[in-house]
């Protein structure tokens, strides 16, 4: 069923004419609702400043500043506000078509991200078809005795799932880091650390992260 759904998605993506674009075109055509701090004209100004080698930093609608930190043909990193960032990556499909992966991260104070996907014309796509969101249990090391009293005590304070997603500028990978433990005190984190696995790294394979 999943293969059929993704095949239909790829066919639809091609049918609506997702032309190959670079990140500059995708960023400047982005609907304001996805970055309410920066209007369309301001995004163009940031790109012009960045390409001229100047500091790409402008005052935004929240009386703070937004800074374009990195821009390549397929990747963008924007410091949207003092406590939030936006990353975007163009992910290849077939026939020179692309998906836009958008990662919005808020440090409040622990980093927590939201991930979403769009066509290059900014039509929303179903995230579940392209990426399986990790849950807290995924970050527990394999082979851990989950009936052990010390383990049960250590994980008892993990009452939410916070994850930071980071797109790679160099390749088609997505790193997911479990950040819920950062809410805990130092002693509690030290008790929990032996049970936690490393961040998960996903690779883009044809039409989804796996």
N, C-alpha and C positions, 0 to 999 in steps of 0.2 A: 504494500500500500504506500509506504513512504517513497519508494522508488518511482511509483506512478505519480505521486503528488509533485515530486521534484521535477520529473520530466515535463509535467504540465507547466510548472513554474518557468522552466527554462524556455519552453515554447512561447509562453506569453511574453516573457522578457524580450525575446527576439522579435516577436510580432509588433511590440509597441515601439520598436526602433531605438533601442538604447545605443546611440552612437558612442564610439570611443571618444572619451573626453579626458582632459587632464584635471588635476585636482583644483586648479585655479578656477576653471569654468564651473565645476561642481560647487565649490565653496561660494562663489559670488552669486550663483543662481539659487542658493539655498533659501527656502521659505523662512521668513523672519521668526516664525513660531518656534523653530528649532534652536535658534540663538537669539532670544529676545533682547539680549544686551546690545546687539549690534545690528543696525539696519543695513539694508542692501548696499547703500552708497559707502558706508563706513567699512564694510568688508572689502570693497574694491580699493578703498584708500589704504587699508592695511596691506593688501597684496602689492600695491604700487610702492609703498614704503619698503616692504621686505625685498622686492626685486631691485630696488635702487641701492640696497646695502645699508639703509638707515634703520634705526630702531623702529620696528613695526608696532607702535604702541599708541592707542587712542583712548580718549575718555569715552565711556559707554553710558547707556541709559540708566544705569544704577548708581551713577555718580562715583564710579570707580574707573578702573582702566582695564582694557583688554589688550593682550599682546600676542601677536602671531610669532611663535617661536621657531617653527620649522614648516617648510613647504617644499614638496617635491612634486613630480609628475603624478604620483599616486598616493601621497601621504600628507597629512596636515596635523600639526599640533598647535592648539590655541589655548592660551591662558585666558579663559573667558572672564573670570572675576578673580579676586584675591584667593578665593577658596574653591574654585571650580575650573576644570579643564575640559576641552573637547578634542577628541582625536577622530580622524577620518581616514579611511583606507579604501582605495578602489580594488575590488577583488574580481579577478577575471572569471567569466563564464565560458561561453563558446562564441565563435564567429565575431570576435572582437567586441563582445558585450561585457558589461561590468555591473557589479553590485556595489553600492556604497555601504560600508560598515561605519556606523556612528557610535562612538563611545563617549558618554558624558559622565564625568567623575566629580563628586562633591566631597570635600574634606570637612566633615562635620562633627567632631574633628577627625574621626577615622575615615579613610577613603572608602567610598562606596560608589559603584559604577552601574550604569544602565547601558545596555547594548541594543541597538536597533539596526534595521537594514532597509534600504531603499533602492529603487532604480535610479539611474543618473538623472531622471526627470523628477525625482523626489516623490515617487509613488511608494507608499509604505509597503513592505513585504512582511510576510509572517516570519517572525524570529524563530519559532519552533521548527520550521522547515530547514533552517540554515545553521542552527546552533542549539545544542542541548545545554541549558543553564546548569552550572554545577551547584550542588547543595553542600551544606556543611559536612555531612557524612562522607563526602568524596575526599575530604582532606585528612581523613584519619588513615594512618599507615596500614598497609595490608599486614595481616598476621597478628594484629593487636588483640589481646584477650579482652573483649568488651564486657565480660562479666567480672573482671578484676575490680576490686573495691577502689583502688587508687585511680584507675581509669574512670570509673563512674563518677568519682568525686571531682576529677579534673575537668570533665566535660559537662558537668551539671550546670555550669554557669554560662554555657554557650546557648543562649536563648534566642538568638537571631542569626541570620545568614547575611553577612556583609562580604562583598567580593570586589576587588579592584581588577578591572580589565585593562590591559595595555596592549595596543597594537604595535607591531614592529615596523619601523621605517624601512628596514633593509629587506625583509622577506614577508611571506604570507603567513605569519604566525600571530596568535593571540595568547597572551599569558594571563591566567586567572589566579590571583593571590587571595587567599582567605584572610580577611582583615578583622573579623570579629574578635580574635584574641587580643587585638590592640586596645580593646575597651577594658580589658582586665588589668588588675594591678600587677606589679612586677613579680611578686611571689606566685600569684595564680598562673601567670604566663609561663613561668619556669616549670611549674608542675605539668602544664599542658604540653609544652614544647616536645617532649620525647614521643608523643603520640601523633604528631602532625607530620604529614607528608610535605614534599616540596610543592611549590606552585605548579599548577597544571599548564602545559603548553599545548595549544591546539594548532593544527595545521590546516590551511585551506586546501581541500581536495575537490577540484572540479566545480562543485556547487554547494559545498557546506564545510563548516569547521568540524574536524574530528580529532 
